[in-house]
């Protein structure tokens, strides 16, 4: 009877002691692998994202314990699925962040994923910019997850595992809520409890205000920063509480503008009144390629026009070209709050340059080679005031014509739009916006735009000893051809004397892999100063002058309003370059800044323009200004400020 009962028990699946120990060991291996693999994502990120604080790794460990506990508490199939989904989601996010940071020196918000389609167009160009070690480590990280799916939740769980997992998960969750308090306590000894303006650069400020994705990561790691980002920037804005808060905060903008000195007319007011306008965004045209040999027409216009010699184009958001494009046209940068710039396409942009000129009876057209889907320009350009976004392929252009920035001046259909606006329209003038292409990265002999540029100007190949420099100079020359063709077209059409040309760059040549050489060519002692880019305004009968005032992208719109004598209350982020009350400054999205006396970053003066450098008082004032500047920039869009103003009139 005893023998029969043992056989019956074995038939019902009961394991021997040896089999049970093996099953428990296999299960334990899966648990350990799960925790370590989750933590491996945090460790991987810390190798590439320039970690400063150890707190990020502690957050990472707490998240590894929490996620592992949830996966183990769920039924086996659901737990394995949960592990696979969360592991690969966070691993992919970590890999993407590290790759992005390695090229651009900044991190993305979750909402910036929606820009991926635009960046994907250049993925083959930038693959060579990634270090082989990063590619190998990324593959290994994904492989860890594949192995984990195979081995986790294998074997029989110990009877008390659910209780242990529940206690571990609850402890980790409590730790994630309470740990920040101890992290912020460290700040008091660094910044001082009463030192408000320096506390703005603290861990607590980075964690609570979330003004910069990378600085948030440095405090709390890859998991916590992603979850905070999703809640703060994607879920919370959809709540009634958020909308009520924004409506209340809009009053801050009124107070901020009211504290400025009122704009007064000056010697430059109205000197271009009634003239046509052509804005030209010079893609990637760094200041070191502007010279008589490489860019003779641009140099001529700078020499004969208003040349802004100390003009900076700081990057806001996660896309550099559209950031500058958006700012020049609307007066404000793209948001740094993790929101998608295109989420605001329904805002009121009656304050924008194209809207203002259309109100005065001008046509307003935008021109570029790329698809209307790229940066959603087909929607955004009309949203900010243009009658249409004109994509060159829609006019039959193809092949080399799309590689040349000057070719569209030979296309009758494009020129019809350029000079006459919409068919059948009656206009007082034209306001046109051209987005160039020729100097775009990358800078290798076999890249498409480089092949075209070197085909036009073969003398550049091998001329400098640097492949990247050769390509950049050749591309700059083809961009200069755009201005030569524009000049010729205006002359032949009889509009040369009554048209103002505004040339500006979207960003410096960050696409160069040799950033050390790029800084040497730019002749700057500190990295932030490479953001200085060319900007000029030319008119046949306009003044020839150099303006060395420190300016930034947001200053261009109010400056143009003044030059064209357009009445305005000047409630813009930037200010008129010729306003005597405006000293000029540059604020970056991570709260670094440049003033007339120095460059400030990471809580210290990193470069001085004067013997004394910024005083403590100026540092405090500029830090306060930087915080407000970034907050007001975001609030202009979040609150639809100009739409509210119009509704109140």
Secondary structure, DSSP 8 states (H G I E B T S, - for coil): -HHHHHHHHHHTT---HHHHHHHHHHHHHHHHHHHHHHHHHHHHHHHHTT---THHHHHHHHHHHHHHHHHHHS-HHHHHHHHHHHHHHHHHHHHHHHHHHHHHSS---GGGGGGHHHHHTTHHHHGGGS-HHHHHHHHHHHHHHHHHHHHTT-S---TTHHHHHHHHHHHHHHHHHHHHHHHHHHHHHHH-TT-HHHHTTSHHHHHHH---HHHHHHHHHHHHHHHHHIIIIIIGGGSHHHHHHHHHHHHHHHHHHHTS------TTTTTTTT-EEEEEEETT-BGGG-STTT-HHHHHHHHHSEEETTEE----TT-HHHHHHHHHHHSS---SSS--GGGGTTS--TTSHHHHHHHTTEEEEEEESS-TTGGGHHHHHHHTT-SEEEEGGGGT--GGGGT-SSGGGG-HHHHHHHHH-STT---SEEEEEEE--TT-S---TTSHHHHHHHHH-GGGTTSSS-HHHHHHHHHHHHHHHHHHHHHHHHHHHT-STTEEEEEEESS--TT-S-HHHHHHHHT-SSGGGGGBB-EEEEETTS--EEE-S-EETTHHHHHHHHHTT------SSS--TT-TT----EE-TTS-EE-SSEEEETTEEEEESSSS-S-HHHHHHHHHHHHHHHHHHHHHHHTTHHHHHHHH-
